[in-house]
Amino acid sequence: MEQAELTALLTPEGLRLVDEIGPLASTGEVASAVSRLRAAGHSPDLVSAVVGQAHLRVRAGAKFGPFADRMLFTRAGLEQATRLEIAARHAARFRDAGVTRVADLGCGIGGDALGFAGIGLDVLAVDADETTAALAAYNLAPFGDAVTVRQGLAEEIDLAGVDAVWLDPARRTAGHSETSRTRAEDWSPSLDWVFALAERMPAGVKLGPGLDRSLLPDDVEAQWISVDGSTIELVLWSGALRRGDVRRAALVVRGGAAHEKTAPGDTEDEPVRELGAFVHEPEGAVIRARLIGDVARELQAGMLGDGIAYLTSDAALTSPFVQSFRIREAMPLKVPTINAALRWNGIGTIEIKKRGVDVDPAQFRRKLTLKGEASATLILTRVGEGKRAQRLALLADRV
């Protein structure tokens, strides 16, 4: 969003038009709205801003629910914003630690600050980008004096009177639409500055789930979070926000239900075993937190293959930390063999999963003969260890 578009949007006319135009989900709806607004004599900047917001509000519903209908966004800000249900969980940890005033450094469009303010915390929200800070101020305006929004650098903010901080370092190039990831040494504020602040006061630090584990400080709790099958973030907790001797945590949220596994450190994997009656796919947060071993022991399972993050068992057990599959048939990973099994079982709909094999699922699907009313899951993977490892296709059903 350019400054001229923001200026046009943050006017009574601009905000009224955004509300009046309603949600714009498709390209056709966007084009029609542009034509109507231009024909009504509105400026190009105002039309672009209004139509852009109406389209972004549709996408924002997945993260912010009905609150999206009164919020303003940039494309990049929405992509990087924390889902409201996760922001609320973060905020609860601050409240439970006795925090009453929190500084949100790198607040973006205000997603996490909404969570903090929503449970009664006073918030100082800061963003380096002028446009983003202006949108955050609008989004947080309903909380009145409980929230202060400032535009500025995190390193220059006076934290006097603040009990704890929430930090979300900028990990992408500057911009409001197309951005790209940057190297850790180029983040703003820098990781060194962030970790130094987290040593001085209680902090939550939001990072990408794929952060190099060698960068993790020893004295923090590292919590990986998966939501509906996607691993969305890593949060490092320090000081009073850290839970006792917990150093590794995997929070898994599916359909609004949350489950968490914690440990004082990485856990040891179970040995590789022969293929059993079930295969279990651990959630990404469990894999990243290296808690697969604990989950395996709960399921009476072992590793399916050397370095492969699938578990296998004979026990009819499952867990919130895995997706479980009952094996119908195991066969060599060869297209003719697989197609014969699909025909025999009348499979017309197939879900393809793969780990440990160089296969593009989309291209592989085009080689399959799918005909029939039944559905199944096809797991393409490596089974066993060392020289005895085999490339197999497992025809399975979700449990």
C-alpha positions in Angstrom: 0.0 0.0 0.0 1.4 3.4 -1.0 1.2 6.4 1.2 -1.3 8.1 -1.1 -3.6 5.1 -0.9 -3.3 5.0 2.9 -4.1 8.7 3.1 -7.2 8.2 0.9 -8.3 5.2 2.9 -8.1 6.7 6.4 -10.8 9.2 5.7 -14.5 9.0 6.6 -15.3 8.5 2.9 -12.7 5.8 2.4 -13.7 3.8 5.5 -17.4 4.1 4.6 -16.7 2.7 1.1 -14.8 -0.3 2.5 -17.7 -1.2 4.7 -20.3 -0.5 2.0 -18.6 -2.5 -0.8 -18.6 -5.7 1.2 -16.4 -8.8 0.7 -14.7 -9.3 -2.7 -13.6 -12.9 -3.0 -13.1 -13.4 -6.8 -11.2 -11.6 -9.5 -14.4 -10.9 -11.3 -15.9 -9.3 -8.2 -12.8 -7.1 -7.8 -12.9 -6.0 -11.4 -16.6 -5.1 -11.1 -16.1 -3.1 -8.0 -13.3 -1.1 -9.6 -15.5 -0.3 -12.5 -18.4 0.9 -10.3 -16.2 3.0 -8.0 -14.3 4.7 -11.0 -17.7 5.4 -12.7 -18.8 7.1 -9.4 -15.9 9.5 -9.8 -13.6 8.2 -7.0 -9.9 8.8 -7.3 -7.6 5.9 -8.5 -5.8 5.9 -5.1 -9.1 5.6 -3.2 -10.4 2.9 -5.5 -7.2 0.9 -5.3 -7.2 1.1 -1.5 -10.9 0.3 -1.0 -10.9 -2.6 -3.3 -7.7 -4.0 -1.9 -9.0 -3.9 1.6 -12.3 -5.5 0.7 -10.3 -8.4 -0.9 -7.9 -8.7 2.0 -10.7 -8.9 4.5 -12.0 -12.0 2.8 -8.6 -13.7 3.2 -8.2 -12.4 6.7 -11.3 -14.2 7.9 -9.2 -17.4 8.3 -6.9 -15.7 10.8 -9.2 -13.2 12.5 -12.7 -14.5 12.1 -15.5 -11.9 12.3 -12.9 -9.3 13.6 -11.5 -9.1 10.1 -14.6 -7.2 8.9 -13.5 -4.1 10.8 -9.8 -4.3 10.4 -7.4 -2.9 7.8 -4.4 -4.8 6.3 -1.5 -4.8 3.9 -0.9 -8.0 2.0 2.4 -8.6 3.7 1.1 -7.7 7.1 -1.8 -10.2 6.8 0.5 -13.0 5.7 2.9 -12.4 8.6 0.2 -11.8 11.3 -0.4 -14.3 14.1 -3.7 -16.0 14.0 -6.0 -14.6 16.6 -6.6 -17.9 18.4 -2.8 -18.3 18.8 -2.3 -14.7 19.8 -4.9 -15.3 22.6 -2.8 -18.3 23.9 0.3 -16.2 23.9 -1.5 -13.4 25.7 -2.7 -15.8 28.4 0.8 -16.8 29.2 1.7 -13.1 29.8 -1.3 -12.7 32.0 -0.7 -15.9 34.0 2.9 -14.7 34.6 1.5 -11.5 36.3 2.3 -9.2 33.4 0.1 -6.1 33.3 1.9 -4.0 30.6 3.6 -5.5 27.6 5.6 -4.0 24.7 4.9 -5.5 21.3 8.0 -4.7 19.4 7.4 -5.3 15.7 3.6 -5.3 16.1 2.8 -5.4 12.4 -0.9 -4.8 11.8 -1.6 -5.6 15.4 -2.5 -9.3 15.5 -0.7 -10.1 18.7 -1.5 -6.8 20.3 -5.2 -7.6 19.8 -4.7 -10.7 21.9 -2.9 -8.8 24.6 -5.5 -6.0 24.8 -8.3 -8.5 24.5 -7.6 -10.0 27.9 -7.0 -6.7 29.6 -3.3 -6.0 29.3 -2.0 -2.5 28.6 0.0 -2.6 25.4 2.8 -0.5 23.8 2.7 -1.5 20.2 5.7 -0.5 18.0 6.5 -0.9 14.3 9.3 0.5 12.2 7.1 1.0 9.1 4.9 4.1 9.0 2.1 2.6 7.0 2.0 -0.6 9.1 1.9 1.4 12.3 -1.0 3.5 11.0 -3.0 0.4 10.2 -2.2 -1.1 13.7 -3.4 2.1 15.3 -6.7 1.8 13.4 -7.1 -1.9 14.3 -6.4 -1.3 18.0 -8.4 1.9 18.3 -11.4 0.1 20.0 -9.2 -0.5 23.1 -8.8 3.2 23.7 -6.1 4.3 26.2 -5.1 0.7 27.0 -3.1 0.6 23.8 -0.5 3.0 22.6 0.9 2.7 19.0 4.2 4.2 18.0 6.2 4.2 14.8 9.8 3.6 15.5 12.7 1.2 15.8 12.5 -1.4 18.6 16.0 -0.7 19.7 15.1 3.0 20.4 11.9 2.5 22.4 12.0 3.4 26.1 10.7 0.3 28.0 10.3 2.0 31.4 7.1 0.8 33.0 6.9 -2.3 30.8 6.8 -5.7 32.5 7.6 -7.9 29.6 8.1 -7.8 25.8 6.8 -9.6 22.7 9.3 -9.5 19.8 8.6 -10.3 16.2 11.8 -9.5 14.3 11.3 -8.5 10.6 12.5 -11.6 8.8 11.5 -10.5 5.3 12.4 -7.6 3.0 10.6 -4.3 3.5 7.3 -3.8 1.6 3.6 -4.1 1.8 2.9 -6.7 -0.9 5.6 -8.9 -2.4 8.4 -9.6 0.1 11.1 -12.3 0.4 12.9 -14.0 3.3 16.2 -12.6 4.6 19.1 -14.2 6.3 19.1 -14.3 10.1 22.0 -11.8 10.2 19.8 -9.3 8.3 16.8 -9.4 10.6 15.6 -6.3 12.3 16.1 -6.0 15.2 19.0 -8.4 15.1 18.9 -11.8 16.9 21.8 -10.7 19.1 19.9 -7.6 20.3 16.7 -9.7 20.7 18.3 -12.4 22.8 20.2 -9.8 24.9 16.9 -8.1 25.8 15.3 -11.5 26.5 18.1 -12.1 29.1 17.2 -8.8 30.9 13.4 -9.1 31.0 10.7 -11.6 30.4 10.2 -12.0 26.7 8.3 -14.0 24.0 10.1 -14.1 20.7 8.2 -15.1 17.5 10.4 -16.8 14.9 10.1 -19.0 11.9 9.7 -22.7 12.7 12.7 -23.6 10.6 15.2 -21.6 12.6 18.6 -23.1 12.8 18.6 -24.9 16.1 22.2 -24.0 16.8 21.0 -20.4 17.3 18.7 -21.4 20.2 19.8 -20.0 23.6 20.3 -22.6 26.3 18.1 -20.9 28.9 14.8 -20.4 27.0 11.7 -22.6 26.4 11.4 -23.3 22.6 7.8 -23.9 21.6 6.9 -25.0 18.1 3.3 -24.5 17.0 1.2 -26.4 14.4 -2.3 -25.4 13.4 -4.5 -27.6 11.3 -1.5 -29.4 9.8 0.8 -26.5 9.2 3.7 -25.7 11.4 3.4 -21.9 11.7 5.9 -20.6 14.2 8.5 -21.0 16.9 8.2 -19.0 20.0 11.1 -18.6 22.5 10.1 -17.8 26.1 12.4 -16.3 28.7 12.3 -15.3 32.3 9.0 -15.5 34.1 7.3 -16.5 30.8 9.3 -19.8 30.7 7.7 -22.8 32.4 10.0 -24.4 35.0 12.3 -26.9 33.5 10.5 -27.0 30.1 12.9 -26.4 27.2 11.1 -28.1 24.3 7.3 -27.9 23.6 5.1 -28.8 20.7 1.6 -27.1 20.7 -0.8 -28.8 18.2 -4.1 -27.1 17.4 -6.7 -28.8 15.1 -10.2 -27.7 14.7 -9.8 -25.3 17.7 -8.8 -28.1 20.1 -5.2 -27.7 21.5 -2.8 -30.3 22.8 0.7 -29.8 24.0 3.7 -32.0 24.7 6.7 -30.7 26.7 10.1 -32.0 27.8 13.3 -30.7 29.5 15.1 -31.2 26.2 15.2 -33.2 22.9 14.0 -36.7 23.4 15.6 -39.9 22.1 14.0 -41.5 19.0 12.8 -45.1 19.1 14.8 -47.6 17.0 13.7 -48.4 13.4 11.4 -51.5 13.3 9.7 -53.5 10.7 6.5 -52.2 9.1 3.5 -52.8 11.3 -0.3 -52.6 10.8 -0.3 -48.8 11.3 1.8 -45.8 10.1 1.7 -42.5 12.1 2.7 -39.1 10.7 3.8 -36.8 13.5 2.7 -33.2 13.5 5.3 -30.7 12.3 5.6 -29.1 15.7 6.5 -32.5 17.2 9.1 -33.1 14.6 10.7 -29.7 15.0 10.7 -29.9 18.8 12.4 -33.4 18.5 9.7 -35.0 20.7 9.0 -37.9 18.2 10.5 -40.4 20.6 8.0 -39.6 23.4 5.1 -39.9 21.0 6.4 -43.2 19.7 6.6 -44.7 23.1 3.0 -43.6 23.9 1.9 -45.4 20.7 4.1 -48.5 21.2 5.7 -47.6 17.9 9.1 -47.4 16.3 10.6 -45.4 13.4 9.6 -46.5 10.0 12.9 -45.8 8.4 16.3 -44.4 9.0 16.0 -40.6 9.2 12.3 -40.8 8.1 9.8 -39.0 10.4 7.1 -41.7 10.2 6.3 -44.1 13.0 4.9 -47.6 12.7 3.2 -49.9 15.1 0.9 -52.9 15.5 -1.1 -51.4 18.4 -4.4 -49.8 17.5 -3.5 -46.5 19.2 -3.5 -42.9 18.0 -2.7 -39.5 19.5 -3.5 -35.8 18.9 0.2 -35.5 18.0 0.0 -37.7 14.9 -2.2 -38.5 11.9 -2.7 -42.3 11.9 -3.2 -44.7 8.9 -4.1 -48.3 8.8 -2.1 -50.1 6.1 -4.1 -52.0 3.5 -1.1 -53.1 1.4 2.6 -52.5 1.0 4.2 -52.8 -2.4 7.3 -51.7 -4.3 7.3 -48.0 -5.4 6.6 -48.8 -9.0 3.7 -47.2 -11.0 2.4 -50.5 -12.7 2.3 -52.2 -9.3 0.5 -49.3 -7.6 -2.0 -49.0 -10.5 -2.9 -52.7 -10.2 -3.6 -52.2 -6.5 -5.7 -49.1 -7.2 -7.8 -50.9 -9.8 -8.2 -54.0 -7.5 -9.5 -51.8 -4.7 -11.6 -49.5 -6.8 -9.8 -46.4 -5.7 -11.0 -43.3 -7.5 -9.8 -40.7 -5.0 -6.3 -40.7 -3.6 -4.3 -38.6 -1.1 -0.6 -38.8 -1.7 2.0 -38.4 1.1 5.7 -38.8 0.8 8.9 -38.7 2.9 12.4 -39.8 2.1 11.9 -40.4 -1.7 12.5 -38.0 -4.6 9.0 -37.9 -5.9 6.8 -34.9 -6.9 3.3 -35.9 -5.7 1.6 -33.7 -8.4 3.5 -35.3 -11.2 3.2 -38.8 -9.7 -0.6 -38.4 -9.5 -0.8 -38.0 -13.2 0.7 -41.4 -13.7 -2.0 -43.1 -11.6 -5.1 -44.9 -12.9 -7.9 -43.7 -10.6 -11.4 -45.2 -11.2 -14.0 -46.2 -8.6 -16.0 -45.0 -5.7 -13.4 -45.7 -2.9 -10.8 -43.4 -1.5 -7.5 -44.0 0.2 -4.1 -42.6 1.1 -0.9 -43.5 -0.7 2.3 -43.1 1.4 5.5 -43.1 -0.7 8.5 -43.6 1.6 11.6 -45.4 2.5 11.2 -48.3 5.0 14.0 -49.9 7.0 17.6 -48.9 7.6 21.0 -49.1 6.0 21.4 -51.5 3.0 18.1 -53.2 3.9 16.1 -50.0 3.3 13.4 -50.3 0.6 11.4 -47.7 -1.4 7.7 -48.7 -0.8 4.3 -47.5 -1.6 1.8 -48.0 1.3 -1.9 -48.1 0.4 -3.7 -47.0 3.6 -6.8 -45.6 5.2 -6.9 -42.7 7.7 -7.9 -43.9 11.2 
